[in-house]
Amino acid sequence: MVVLNQLLHLLCRGLPSYLTEAKPWSQPEHQSLCNAMANLVEDRQMYADRVAKAILDRGGYPDPGQFPLEYTSLNEVSMEYLVHELIDSLRADMEILQGYSAQLAEIRPLHALVEEIIGNTKGHREILEKVIKG
């Protein structure tokens, strides 16, 4: 159950979700970047709903926790800067997700869900990298 709540925290309180709520300053020409980030967060919310259901199905209580305090230091920076931070955070998330996948290897449906999240995260990271390259 602990790993599922850790997964829920990553999905709900990771940097992508924080940036969507904080709404960093961006120029009109960064609209494709903002759209890509919104799509990422939408997918993460869909996965968070599935993880929360898995927790409830196992008799647990979903607890996404709070945003990390260090994210507040990003409140005054532009989207141009943040996209690089976001891509780095997605790389780190993928490593964390690999660990969750290993921990859930014995529970096929949850293992498959984490593997799906890994693939989705990789896809979103690649989209963001393409967007910043223009």
GIVENJO-V151730 format. One record per backbone hydrogen bond with DSSP energy under -1.0 kcal/mol. NH is the residue of the N-H (numbers start at 1). CO is the residue of the C=O. E is the energy in kcal/mol with one decimal. If there is no record, write none. Layout:
[[NH;CO;E] [NH;CO;E]]
This chain:
[[5;1;-1.9] [6;2;-2.3] [7;3;-2.4] [8;4;-2.5] [9;5;-2.3] [10;6;-2.3] [11;7;-2.3] [12;8;-2.7] [13;9;-3.0] [18;14;-2.1] [19;15;-2.7] [20;16;-1.7] [21;17;-1.9] [22;18;-3.0] [23;19;-1.7] [30;27;-2.4] [31;28;-1.4] [34;30;-2.3] [35;31;-2.6] [36;32;-2.2] [37;33;-2.4] [38;34;-2.4] [39;35;-2.3] [40;36;-2.0] [41;37;-2.4] [42;38;-2.3] [43;39;-2.3] [44;40;-2.5] [45;41;-2.3] [46;42;-1.9] [47;43;-2.5] [48;44;-2.7] [49;45;-2.2] [50;46;-1.6] [51;47;-2.5] [52;48;-2.8] [53;49;-2.0] [54;50;-2.0] [55;51;-2.2] [56;52;-2.5] [57;53;-2.9] [58;54;-1.0] [59;56;-2.0] [60;55;-2.8] [71;68;-1.6] [72;69;-1.7] [73;70;-1.3] [74;71;-2.2] [75;72;-1.5] [77;74;-1.2] [79;25;-1.9] [82;78;-2.3] [83;79;-2.2] [85;81;-1.2] [86;82;-3.1] [87;83;-2.3] [88;84;-2.2] [89;85;-2.3] [90;86;-2.1] [91;87;-1.9] [92;88;-2.2] [93;89;-2.6] [94;90;-2.0] [95;91;-1.4] [96;92;-2.1] [97;93;-3.2] [98;94;-1.9] [99;95;-1.5] [100;96;-2.0] [101;97;-2.7] [102;98;-2.1] [103;99;-2.2] [104;100;-1.7] [105;102;-1.1] [107;104;-1.6] [111;107;-2.8] [112;108;-2.9] [113;109;-1.8] [114;110;-2.4] [115;111;-2.4] [116;112;-2.1] [117;113;-2.2] [118;114;-2.4] [119;115;-2.2] [120;116;-2.3] [121;117;-2.7] [122;118;-2.5] [123;119;-2.2] [124;120;-2.4] [125;121;-2.5] [126;122;-2.4] [127;123;-2.1] [128;124;-2.5] [129;125;-2.3] [130;126;-2.0] [131;127;-2.4] [132;128;-2.1] [133;129;-1.1] [134;130;-1.1]]
